[in-house]
Amino acid sequence: FRRVLFRSTTIHVFYATKMGGKYEKRYCTYFKNPDIRRHNMQHEGLFCCHSAEWVEEVRKAVEGDR
């Protein structure tokens, strides 16, 4: 395998830490320098249950505001 790298593109990952560390390891394995945004939630909790926070996180990712 090889890492996915797009020269002018950043891969943004919204990561639910309660899913376990294997997923974060997978993101780092397949994507070079991913922008991992960690949330102490279960899978899709941010998207499904906290839609206003989800929109804000997407805005931050797009605008580069951490």
Salt bridges, closest charged atoms under 4 A:
GLU24 OE2 - ARG38 NH2 2.39
ASP35 OD2 - HIS12 ND1 2.72
ASP35 OD2 - ARG37 NE 2.91
ASP35 OD1 - ARG66 NH1 2.26
GLU44 OE2 - HIS43 NE2 3.16
GLU53 OE2 - HIS50 ND1 3.53
GLU56 OE2 - ARG59 NH2 2.40
GLU57 OE1 - ARG37 NH1 3.50
GLU57 OE1 - HIS39 NE2 3.80
GLU57 OE2 - LYS60 NZ 3.84
GLU63 OE1 - ARG59 NH1 2.46
ASP65 OD2 - ARG59 NH2 3.73
